[in-house]
Amino acid sequence: MLRILRKPFGYEPILTKEDIKGPAKKKTERARNWKSVLHRIWLLVDEQRALLITVLALVFVSSVLALLGPILVGNILDNNIIKGEFTNLGSKIGWLIAVYIGLSTALYLQNYWMVGIAQQTVYRLRTSLFAHLQKLPVTFFDKRQHGELMSRMTNDIENVSQTLNTSFIQVFSSVLTLVGTTAVMLYLSPLLTLLTMSIIPLMFIAMRWITRRTSKLFKEQQIAVGELNGMIEETISGQRIVKAFSQEARVMEEFREKSDRLRRTGFWALTYSGFIPKVMNTLNNASFAIVAGVGGLLALRGDGAVTVGTIVIFTELARQFTRPLNDLANQFNTVLSALAGAERVFGIMDEPIEKDDATEYEDMLLKGDVEFRDVSFGYAVETDGYTIENVSFHVKAGETAAFVGATGAGKTTIMQLLARFYEINKGEILIDGIPIHKLPRKTLRSQTAFVLQDPFLFEATVFENIRYGKLDATDDEVIAAAKKANAHNFIEKLDEGYDTVLTADGEEISQGQKQLLSIARALVADPVLLLLDEATSSIDTVTELEIQEALDRLMEGRTSFVIAHRLNTVRKANTVHVMEQGQLIESGNQEELIEQQGVFYNMLRESEI
């Protein structure tokens, strides 16, 4: 079959037959996983269960009314039209109209309420996922593409939404219709019922053959979508680097590969699933022909076992019998896609969050005394060893400590550990004499501010970007912070001043201006601990003077940790710490280090800082 489909389209299957079918153990595990997924979705519907029961009741009512309509039509044909009896025809037609009005009303209400249930459920799922993302450690995001996470947040959840909106009612309605239709057909004619059901084994064989292949393919398709989204997000974010190094051709080739993978996976998923309506329609027509032919022969016998009205009812019921089977087959693929998406969403929600914080020092106001005692840390100790090892130093409250050294020496790692983005492997970090792991992260981070080499701004007004450091800051406080940061003058020259909406990452202002805004953000936060990671390294000399003046105001009276890039920052530091290959090899003030004529002395001479 694969060979036949491959030739006219030129597609190569992304998966082998064995991949598509999967071993028995994997199928068992998948069934167990999907049972768990369905259970978790059911728990999300908890608050809507009363309304959901009402919807299911309406589905039952609509299924009964849908069966009652053909029965009334057959009764009118047999007892009124054929016999020429019209005395009670008006009332029967009135009942028929009432049945179809009731059916339409029930269908409208069940769809209306089900949309509300679905949207509320998906809202809870989306909110839970986003809240969980806020609790995950930084290490999780280090290992994941942002676009792939966005795909789970949008595409996968949207698949769940579509299934809840349409498939849930359809599946339940189809099952009820099948049961009700079978009961009525058996009552009218067991023989015609048996003929109608003769297609079920063929349907089952066809569905089993198709669904064994589509389940894995739809999951593979979701993965391919996530990888493609991740690559697109990464490329757009790094577009300047792509152009700077003339890597457009390589990026396009990578995009073609990932896009082609999605194309091939989607082709085979939709090709297999596309067989379902064709097979079902063929079997439906066969069933209709059998019922009409055999029923007609039985009616011609004239023994009353089968009447014209019975045939009319049966042909309609035969369609109603096969229609829910067809609907179930079509919805099966939608459900598979939604389950695959939900499984990926719950996969994120099952990731372990940051360890629970202690509450002992929850409302503590920090003074800013910091001490490292033989601290060792590695991002992947088992494979790469320690990034910093046996680092010890003491910074008193209100002092400024500068860290210098080559790229990769471990300077930024010290900043990351101070903010508790990562937990140390060995040793101890003390703040005001308290081990850092005993300080709640919120307590620590609410009194800490970062000014990074590459400042990040949000797509929001200047007011909102500065106020991000302290959400309850007044406009006057924001403006005062901007003035101290030397940002007020250029802000006033913007089209709408502080109400100017900046685009993502502030692309319409210069790097130096973005840095001034990040300093203003730190100033309005009024932190106790200040972490400066090469805040002036990518700034021109003229702009640096403004930024350095703003930094001096920012550091005044605060415990500051500075990754030094230029000499003037080091000169104002109380202590300078020289890092080399994860080791702290020299410490002291500038004069002491110059007198030692060691590594720092040589760095000054070579003007590397």
C-alpha positions as CSV (number, residue, x, y, z in Angstrom):
1,M,0.0,0.0,0.0
2,L,2.8,2.4,0.9
3,R,4.5,1.6,-2.5
4,I,1.3,2.4,-4.4
5,L,0.8,5.7,-2.7
6,R,4.4,6.8,-2.9
7,K,4.7,6.7,-6.7
8,P,2.2,9.2,-8.0
9,F,3.0,11.9,-5.3
10,G,6.8,11.4,-4.9
11,Y,6.5,11.3,-1.1
12,E,8.7,9.1,1.0
13,P,7.0,7.9,4.2
14,I,8.6,9.5,7.3
15,L,7.8,6.3,9.2
16,T,8.2,2.7,8.4
17,K,5.3,0.2,8.7
18,E,6.8,-0.9,12.0
19,D,6.9,2.6,13.2
20,I,3.3,3.3,12.3
21,K,2.0,0.1,13.8
22,G,4.3,0.1,16.9
23,P,5.1,-2.9,19.0
24,A,2.4,-4.3,21.3
25,K,4.1,-2.8,24.4
26,K,4.1,0.7,23.0
27,K,0.4,0.4,22.1
28,T,-0.4,-0.7,25.7
29,E,1.6,2.2,27.1
30,R,-0.1,4.6,24.7
31,A,-3.5,3.4,25.7
32,R,-2.6,3.8,29.4
33,N,-1.3,7.3,28.8
34,W,-4.4,8.4,26.9
35,K,-6.6,7.0,29.6
36,S,-4.7,9.2,32.0
37,V,-5.0,12.2,29.6
38,L,-8.8,11.7,29.4
39,H,-9.0,11.5,33.2
40,R,-7.1,14.7,33.6
41,I,-9.3,16.5,31.1
42,W,-12.4,15.2,32.9
43,L,-11.0,16.7,36.2
44,L,-10.7,20.1,34.4
45,V,-14.4,19.9,33.6
46,D,-15.2,19.6,37.4
47,E,-16.8,23.1,37.8
48,Q,-19.0,22.5,34.7
49,R,-20.3,19.1,35.5
50,A,-23.9,20.2,36.3
51,L,-24.1,22.0,33.0
52,L,-22.4,19.1,31.2
53,I,-25.1,16.7,32.6
54,T,-27.8,19.1,31.2
55,V,-26.1,19.0,27.8
56,L,-25.9,15.2,27.8
57,A,-29.6,15.1,28.7
58,L,-30.4,17.4,25.7
59,V,-28.3,15.1,23.5
60,F,-30.5,12.2,24.7
61,V,-33.6,14.2,24.0
62,S,-32.4,15.2,20.5
63,S,-31.5,11.6,19.7
64,V,-35.0,10.4,20.7
65,L,-36.6,13.2,18.7
66,A,-34.4,12.3,15.7
67,L,-35.7,8.7,15.8
68,L,-39.3,9.8,16.4
69,G,-39.4,11.9,13.2
70,P,-39.0,9.0,10.7
71,I,-41.4,6.8,12.7
72,L,-44.1,9.5,12.4
73,V,-43.4,9.9,8.7
74,G,-43.8,6.1,8.2
75,N,-47.0,6.1,10.3
76,I,-48.5,8.9,8.1
77,L,-47.6,7.0,5.0
78,D,-49.1,3.6,6.1
79,N,-52.1,4.8,8.0
80,N,-53.1,8.0,6.1
81,I,-51.6,8.5,2.7
82,I,-51.8,4.9,1.3
83,K,-55.2,4.2,3.0
84,G,-56.6,7.6,2.0
85,E,-57.5,8.4,5.6
86,F,-57.1,12.1,6.3
87,T,-59.2,12.7,9.3
88,N,-56.3,12.9,11.8
89,L,-53.6,13.8,9.3
90,G,-53.4,17.5,10.5
91,S,-52.7,16.6,14.1
92,K,-50.0,14.1,13.0
93,I,-48.4,16.7,10.8
94,G,-48.6,19.1,13.8
95,W,-46.8,16.6,16.0
96,L,-44.2,16.0,13.3
97,I,-43.5,19.8,13.1
98,A,-43.3,20.0,16.9
99,V,-40.8,17.1,16.9
100,Y,-38.5,18.8,14.5
101,I,-38.8,22.2,16.2
102,G,-38.0,20.5,19.5
103,L,-35.1,18.7,17.8
104,S,-33.7,22.0,16.5
105,T,-34.1,23.7,19.9
106,A,-32.3,20.8,21.7
107,L,-29.5,20.9,19.1
108,Y,-29.1,24.7,19.5
109,L,-29.0,24.6,23.3
110,Q,-26.6,21.7,23.6
111,N,-24.2,23.2,21.1
112,Y,-24.4,26.7,22.8
113,W,-23.8,25.3,26.3
114,M,-21.1,22.9,25.1
115,V,-19.1,25.7,23.6
116,G,-19.2,27.5,26.9
117,I,-18.1,24.3,28.8
118,A,-15.3,23.7,26.2
119,Q,-14.0,27.3,26.4
120,Q,-14.0,27.3,30.2
121,T,-12.2,24.0,30.3
122,V,-9.6,25.1,27.8
123,Y,-9.2,28.4,29.7
124,R,-8.4,26.4,32.9
125,L,-6.0,24.2,31.0
126,R,-4.2,27.1,29.3
127,T,-4.1,29.1,32.6
128,S,-2.8,26.0,34.5
129,L,-0.1,25.5,31.9
130,F,1.0,29.1,31.9
131,A,1.1,29.2,35.7
132,H,3.1,26.0,35.7
133,L,5.6,27.5,33.3
134,Q,6.2,30.4,35.8
135,K,7.1,27.8,38.5
136,L,9.6,25.8,36.4
137,P,13.3,26.3,37.1
138,V,15.5,28.1,34.6
139,T,17.2,24.8,33.7
140,F,14.0,23.7,32.0
141,F,14.0,26.7,29.7
142,D,17.7,26.3,29.0
143,K,16.9,22.9,27.3
144,R,13.8,23.9,25.4
145,Q,13.2,25.9,22.2
146,H,10.8,28.8,23.0
147,G,8.9,28.2,19.8
148,E,8.3,24.6,20.7
149,L,6.8,25.7,24.1
150,M,4.7,28.3,22.3
151,S,3.4,25.5,20.0
152,R,2.2,23.5,23.1
153,M,0.6,26.7,24.5
154,T,-1.3,27.5,21.3
155,N,-1.6,24.7,18.7
156,D,-1.9,21.8,21.1
157,I,-4.4,23.5,23.4
158,E,-6.4,24.7,20.3
159,N,-6.7,21.0,19.2
160,V,-8.2,20.1,22.6
161,S,-10.6,23.1,22.3
162,Q,-11.8,22.0,18.9
163,T,-12.4,18.5,20.1
164,L,-14.3,19.6,23.1
165,N,-16.4,22.0,21.1
166,T,-17.5,19.5,18.5
167,S,-16.4,15.9,19.0
168,F,-17.6,15.4,22.6
169,I,-21.3,15.9,21.7
170,Q,-20.9,14.2,18.4
171,V,-19.4,11.0,20.0
172,F,-22.1,10.8,22.7
173,S,-24.9,11.6,20.3
174,S,-23.6,9.0,17.8
175,V,-23.5,6.3,20.5
176,L,-27.1,7.1,21.6
177,T,-28.3,7.2,18.0
178,L,-26.7,3.8,17.4
179,V,-28.4,2.3,20.4
180,G,-31.8,3.9,19.7
181,T,-31.8,3.2,16.0
182,T,-30.8,-0.5,16.6
183,A,-33.7,-0.9,19.0
184,V,-36.3,0.6,16.7
185,M,-35.0,-1.4,13.7
186,L,-35.2,-4.6,15.6
187,Y,-38.8,-3.8,16.6
188,L,-39.8,-3.1,13.0
189,S,-37.9,-6.0,11.2
190,P,-35.2,-8.2,12.7
191,L,-34.3,-9.5,9.2
192,L,-33.7,-6.0,7.7
193,T,-31.8,-5.1,10.9
194,L,-29.5,-8.0,10.4
195,L,-28.9,-7.0,6.7
196,T,-28.2,-3.4,7.8
197,M,-25.7,-4.6,10.4
198,S,-23.9,-6.9,8.0
199,I,-21.6,-4.0,7.1
200,I,-20.3,-3.6,10.7
201,P,-17.6,-6.2,10.5
202,L,-16.2,-4.6,7.4
203,M,-16.3,-1.2,9.1
204,F,-14.5,-2.6,12.1
205,I,-11.8,-4.1,9.9
206,A,-11.3,-1.0,7.9
207,M,-11.2,1.3,11.0
208,R,-8.7,-0.9,12.8
209,W,-6.4,-1.0,9.8
210,I,-6.6,2.8,9.5
211,T,-6.4,3.9,13.1
212,R,-3.4,1.7,13.9
213,R,-1.5,4.0,11.5
214,T,-3.1,7.4,12.1
215,S,-2.6,7.5,16.0
216,K,1.2,7.5,15.7
217,L,1.2,9.8,12.7
218,F,-0.9,12.5,14.3
219,K,1.4,12.5,17.4
220,E,4.4,12.8,15.1
221,Q,2.7,15.6,13.2
222,Q,2.3,17.6,16.5
223,I,6.0,17.1,17.3
224,A,7.0,18.3,13.8
225,V,4.8,21.4,14.2
226,G,6.5,22.2,17.5
227,E,10.0,21.8,16.1
228,L,9.2,24.0,13.1
229,N,7.7,26.7,15.3
230,G,10.8,26.6,17.5
231,M,13.1,27.0,14.5
232,I,11.0,29.9,13.1
233,E,10.9,31.7,16.5
234,E,14.7,31.3,16.9
235,T,15.4,32.5,13.4
236,I,13.2,35.6,13.6
237,S,14.7,36.5,17.0
238,G,18.2,36.1,15.7
239,Q,17.6,37.6,12.3
240,R,20.4,40.2,12.6
241,I,22.9,37.5,13.4
242,V,21.6,35.4,10.4
243,K,22.2,38.4,8.1
244,A,25.4,39.5,9.7
245,F,27.0,36.1,9.0
246,S,25.2,35.6,5.6
247,Q,23.5,32.4,6.8
248,E,20.3,32.9,4.9
249,A,20.9,29.9,2.7
250,R,21.7,27.6,5.6
251,V,18.6,28.8,7.5
252,M,16.4,28.2,4.5
253,E,17.8,24.7,4.1
254,E,17.1,23.9,7.7
255,F,13.6,25.4,7.3
256,R,13.0,23.2,4.2
257,E,14.1,20.1,6.1
258,K,11.8,20.7,9.0
259,S,8.9,21.9,6.8
260,D,9.3,18.9,4.6
261,R,9.2,16.6,7.6
262,L,5.9,18.3,8.6
263,R,4.6,18.0,5.0
264,R,5.4,14.3,4.8
265,T,4.0,13.5,8.3
266,G,0.9,15.5,7.5
267,F,0.5,13.9,4.1
268,W,0.5,10.3,5.5
269,A,-1.7,11.2,8.5
270,L,-4.3,12.8,6.3
271,T,-3.9,10.2,3.6
272,Y,-4.7,7.4,6.0
273,S,-7.4,9.3,7.8
274,G,-8.9,10.4,4.4
275,F,-9.7,6.7,3.7
276,I,-12.3,6.8,6.5
277,P,-15.2,8.8,4.9
278,K,-14.6,7.0,1.5
279,V,-14.8,3.6,3.0
280,M,-17.7,4.5,5.2
281,N,-19.7,6.1,2.3
282,T,-19.2,3.0,0.2
283,L,-20.4,0.7,2.9
284,N,-23.3,3.1,3.7
285,N,-24.5,3.0,0.1
286,A,-24.1,-0.8,0.1
287,S,-26.2,-1.1,3.2
288,F,-28.9,1.3,1.7
289,A,-29.1,-0.8,-1.5
290,I,-29.4,-4.0,0.4
291,V,-32.2,-2.7,2.6
292,A,-34.1,-1.1,-0.3
293,G,-33.8,-4.1,-2.5
294,V,-34.7,-6.8,0.0
295,G,-37.3,-4.6,1.7
296,G,-39.0,-4.0,-1.7
297,L,-39.1,-7.7,-2.4
298,L,-40.7,-8.4,1.0
299,A,-43.2,-5.6,0.5
300,L,-44.3,-7.0,-2.9
301,R,-45.1,-10.3,-1.2
302,G,-48.0,-8.5,0.4
303,D,-48.1,-10.5,3.6
304,G,-47.9,-7.4,5.8
305,A,-44.6,-8.3,7.4
306,V,-43.0,-5.3,5.6
307,T,-45.0,-2.3,4.4
308,V,-44.0,0.7,2.2
309,G,-44.0,2.8,5.4
310,T,-41.7,0.3,7.0
311,I,-39.3,0.5,4.0
312,V,-39.3,4.3,4.2
313,I,-38.7,4.2,7.9
314,F,-36.0,1.6,7.5
315,T,-34.1,3.4,4.7
316,E,-34.0,6.5,6.8
317,L,-33.0,4.5,9.9
318,A,-30.4,2.7,7.9
319,R,-28.8,6.1,7.1
320,Q,-29.2,7.1,10.7
321,F,-27.5,3.9,11.7
322,T,-24.5,4.3,9.4
323,R,-24.3,8.1,9.9
324,P,-23.2,7.9,13.5
325,L,-20.7,5.2,12.6
326,N,-19.4,7.5,9.9
327,D,-19.3,10.4,12.4
328,L,-17.5,8.3,15.0
329,A,-14.9,7.4,12.3
330,N,-14.4,11.0,11.3
331,Q,-14.2,12.2,14.8
332,F,-11.7,9.5,15.8
333,N,-8.9,11.3,14.0
334,T,-9.8,14.6,15.6
335,V,-9.8,13.0,19.0
336,L,-6.5,11.3,18.3
337,S,-5.0,14.7,17.3
338,A,-6.4,16.3,20.5
339,L,-5.2,13.5,22.7
340,A,-1.7,13.9,21.2
341,G,-1.8,17.6,21.9
342,A,-3.2,17.2,25.4
343,E,-0.5,14.6,26.1
344,R,2.2,17.1,25.1
345,V,0.6,19.8,27.3
346,F,0.4,17.5,30.3
347,G,4.0,16.5,29.6
348,I,5.0,20.1,30.4
349,M,2.7,20.2,33.4
350,D,4.4,17.1,34.8
351,E,7.8,18.7,34.7
352,P,9.1,19.2,38.3
353,I,8.8,22.8,39.5
354,E,11.3,24.6,41.7
355,K,11.6,23.2,45.1
356,D,9.2,24.6,47.7
357,D,10.5,27.7,49.5
358,A,11.0,28.0,53.2
359,T,8.6,30.5,54.9
360,E,10.7,31.4,57.9
361,Y,12.1,34.6,56.4
362,E,9.2,35.4,54.1
363,D,8.9,39.1,55.2
364,M,12.5,39.7,55.9
365,L,14.1,43.0,54.8
366,L,17.6,42.3,53.6
367,K,20.7,44.3,54.5
368,G,22.9,43.0,51.7
369,D,25.8,41.2,53.4
370,V,26.8,38.4,51.1
371,E,29.3,35.6,51.6
372,F,30.3,32.6,49.4
373,R,31.9,29.7,51.3
374,D,33.6,27.1,49.1
375,V,30.9,27.2,46.6
376,S,31.0,24.7,43.7
377,F,28.4,24.5,40.9
378,G,28.0,22.9,37.5
379,Y,25.2,23.2,34.9
380,A,25.8,19.5,34.1
381,V,28.3,18.2,36.7
382,E,28.0,14.6,35.6
383,T,29.2,15.3,32.0
384,D,30.9,18.7,32.1
385,G,32.2,19.0,35.6
386,Y,32.0,22.2,37.7
387,T,31.6,25.6,36.2
388,I,32.9,27.3,39.4
389,E,34.8,25.4,42.1
390,N,35.6,26.2,45.8
391,V,34.8,29.9,45.4
392,S,34.9,32.0,48.6
393,F,34.5,35.7,49.1
394,H,32.7,38.2,51.4
395,V,31.0,41.4,50.3
396,K,29.7,43.6,53.1
397,A,26.4,45.4,52.9
398,G,26.6,48.5,50.7
399,E,29.9,47.6,49.1
400,T,30.6,47.0,45.4
401,A,32.4,43.9,44.3
402,A,33.7,43.6,40.7
403,F,34.4,40.3,38.9
404,V,36.9,40.2,36.0
405,G,38.2,37.5,33.9
406,A,38.0,35.8,30.5
407,T,34.8,34.7,28.9
408,G,33.7,31.4,30.5
409,A,35.6,32.0,33.7
410,G,32.4,31.8,35.8
411,K,31.5,35.4,36.4
412,T,27.9,35.3,35.2
413,T,27.4,32.0,37.0
414,I,28.0,33.8,40.3
415,M,25.2,36.2,39.4
416,Q,22.8,33.4,38.5
417,L,23.5,31.7,41.9
418,L,22.9,34.9,43.8
419,A,19.4,35.2,42.2
420,R,18.8,31.5,43.0
421,F,18.2,30.7,39.3
422,Y,20.2,27.6,40.1
423,E,21.0,25.8,43.3
424,I,24.6,25.2,44.3
425,N,26.1,21.7,44.3
426,K,28.5,22.2,47.2
427,G,29.4,24.9,49.8
428,E,27.2,27.6,51.1
429,I,26.0,31.1,50.1
430,L,25.0,33.3,53.0
431,I,23.0,36.5,52.8
432,D,22.9,38.5,56.1
433,G,24.2,35.3,57.7
434,I,21.3,33.2,56.4
435,P,21.9,30.3,54.0
436,I,20.4,31.4,50.7
437,H,18.3,28.2,50.3
438,K,16.4,29.2,53.4
439,L,15.4,32.6,51.9
440,P,12.2,32.4,49.9
441,R,12.9,33.2,46.2
442,K,10.2,35.9,46.2
443,T,11.9,37.6,49.3
444,L,15.3,37.5,47.6
445,R,14.3,38.5,44.1
446,S,12.0,41.2,45.2
447,Q,15.0,42.9,46.7
448,T,17.4,42.2,43.9
449,A,17.6,44.0,40.5
450,F,19.5,43.0,37.3
451,V,21.0,45.3,34.7
452,L,22.2,43.0,31.9
453,Q,24.5,43.5,28.9
454,D,21.5,43.0,26.5
455,P,18.5,44.6,28.2
456,F,15.0,43.2,27.4
457,L,12.0,45.4,26.9
458,F,8.4,44.4,26.5
459,E,5.9,45.5,23.9
460,A,4.3,48.1,26.2
461,T,4.6,51.8,27.0
462,V,7.7,53.4,28.4
463,F,5.8,53.8,31.7
464,E,4.9,50.1,31.8
465,N,8.5,49.0,30.9
466,I,10.0,51.0,33.8
467,R,7.2,50.2,36.2
468,Y,7.9,46.5,35.6
469,G,10.5,46.8,38.4
470,K,7.7,47.9,40.9
471,L,4.2,47.4,39.6
472,D,2.6,49.7,42.1
473,A,5.0,52.6,41.4
474,T,3.2,55.9,40.6
475,D,3.9,57.9,37.5
476,D,5.9,60.4,39.5
477,E,8.1,57.6,40.9
478,V,8.7,56.3,37.4
479,I,9.6,59.8,36.1
480,A,11.9,60.4,39.0
481,A,13.7,57.1,38.4
482,A,14.0,58.0,34.7
483,K,15.6,61.3,35.6
484,K,18.1,59.6,37.9
485,A,18.9,57.1,35.0
486,N,19.5,60.0,32.5
487,A,16.6,58.6,30.5
488,H,14.1,61.4,30.9
489,N,15.4,63.7,28.2
490,F,15.2,61.1,25.3
491,I,11.9,59.8,26.6
492,E,10.4,63.3,26.4
493,K,11.5,63.4,22.7
494,L,9.6,60.3,21.8
495,D,6.3,60.8,19.9
496,E,4.1,60.2,22.9
497,G,6.7,60.6,25.7
498,Y,6.2,58.1,28.5
499,D,3.1,56.8,26.8
500,T,5.0,55.7,23.7
501,V,4.4,52.1,23.0
502,L,7.7,50.3,22.3
503,T,7.8,47.3,20.0
504,A,9.1,43.9,21.1
505,D,12.5,44.4,22.7
506,G,12.5,48.2,21.9
507,E,13.8,48.0,18.3
508,E,13.0,51.6,17.6
509,I,15.4,53.0,20.2
510,S,19.2,52.6,20.5
511,Q,21.0,50.0,22.6
512,G,22.2,52.8,25.0
513,Q,18.6,54.1,25.4
514,K,17.4,50.6,26.2
515,Q,20.1,50.3,28.8
516,L,19.0,53.6,30.4
517,L,15.5,52.3,30.6
518,S,16.6,49.1,32.3
519,I,18.6,51.2,34.8
520,A,15.4,53.2,35.4
521,R,13.6,50.0,35.9
522,A,16.1,48.9,38.5
523,L,16.0,52.3,40.2
524,V,12.2,52.3,40.6
525,A,12.5,48.8,42.2
526,D,14.8,50.2,44.9
527,P,16.7,47.0,45.4
528,V,19.1,46.0,48.2
529,L,21.2,43.7,45.9
530,L,22.2,45.0,42.5
531,L,23.6,42.6,39.8
532,L,25.3,44.3,36.8
533,D,26.4,41.9,34.1
534,E,28.6,43.9,31.7
535,A,26.1,46.7,31.5
536,T,28.3,49.0,29.4
537,S,30.1,46.5,27.2
538,S,28.1,47.1,24.0
539,I,27.8,50.9,24.4
540,D,29.7,53.6,22.6
541,T,32.0,55.8,24.7
542,V,29.8,58.9,24.7
543,T,26.7,57.0,25.8
544,E,28.8,55.1,28.3
545,L,29.4,58.3,30.3
546,E,25.6,58.8,30.7
547,I,25.1,55.2,31.6
548,Q,28.0,55.1,34.0
549,E,26.6,58.2,35.8
550,A,23.2,56.5,36.1
551,L,24.9,53.4,37.4
552,D,26.8,55.4,40.0
553,R,23.4,56.7,41.3
554,L,21.9,53.2,41.1
555,M,24.7,51.6,43.1
556,E,24.8,54.2,45.8
557,G,24.1,52.6,49.2
558,R,23.5,49.2,47.7
559,T,25.4,45.9,47.7
560,S,26.5,45.7,44.0
561,F,28.0,42.8,42.1
562,V,29.6,44.0,38.8
563,I,30.9,42.0,36.0
564,A,33.5,44.5,34.9
565,H,34.2,45.2,31.2
566,R,35.8,48.6,31.5
567,L,38.4,50.1,33.8
568,N,36.3,52.9,35.3
569,T,33.8,50.4,36.9
570,V,36.7,48.5,38.6
571,R,38.2,51.6,40.0
572,K,35.1,52.4,42.0
573,A,34.7,48.8,43.4
574,N,35.6,48.1,47.0
575,T,36.9,44.7,46.0
576,V,38.0,43.1,42.7
577,H,37.8,39.3,42.2
578,V,39.7,37.7,39.4
579,M,38.2,34.5,37.9
580,E,40.0,32.0,35.8
581,Q,38.5,28.7,34.6
582,G,36.0,28.6,37.4
583,Q,38.5,29.4,40.1
584,L,38.8,32.6,42.2
585,I,42.5,33.3,41.9
586,E,42.9,36.9,43.2
587,S,40.9,39.1,45.5
588,G,41.4,42.6,47.0
589,N,41.0,46.2,46.2
590,Q,42.6,47.6,43.0
591,E,45.7,49.0,44.7
592,E,46.4,45.6,46.5
593,L,46.1,43.7,43.2
594,I,48.4,46.0,41.3
595,E,51.0,45.7,44.0
596,Q,50.9,41.9,43.7
597,Q,51.6,42.2,40.0
598,G,49.6,39.1,39.2
599,V,46.9,38.3,36.8
600,F,44.9,41.5,37.4
601,Y,48.0,43.6,37.0
602,N,48.7,42.0,33.6
603,M,45.1,42.5,32.5
604,L,45.4,46.2,33.2
605,R,48.6,46.4,31.3
606,E,47.1,44.7,28.3
607,S,43.9,46.8,28.6
608,E,41.6,43.9,28.4
609,I,39.2,45.5,30.8
